[in-house]
């Protein structure tokens, strides 16, 4: 794409975005939200509270239930070797027996043994 074509494309996109911005600026929802935000900031400043303090006042349990947990707990999987009948229950792939099976039979084959 030439520089001129790229320039014209960007100018077109800017014009479209400006039109969307004007339409949004005239919407009642935006003006209502802006008015609410301004009044809320003034009220918070008047009483000397921080946003975190306001949140804790309105919802004391906010943020306490999932603090520290960023990942879901792993579920245990049961692998049954069809050649030996041996089974392994593990939550991860770092099991000694599971690694040996993967080396011997291949990872795809072992994945198909999940019960």
Residue pairs with C-beta under 8 A, 6 or more apart in sequence:
1 9
24 30
44 50
44 51
44 54
49 57
55 62
56 62
74 91
74 92
75 91
76 89
76 90
76 91
77 89
77 90
77 91
77 114
77 115
78 87
78 88
78 89
78 114
78 115
79 87
79 88
79 89
79 90
79 98
79 101
79 110
79 113
79 114
79 115
80 86
80 87
80 113
80 115
81 87
81 88
81 101
81 113
82 113
83 105
86 97
87 115
88 95
88 97
88 98
88 101
90 98
93 99
98 110
101 110
101 113
102 110
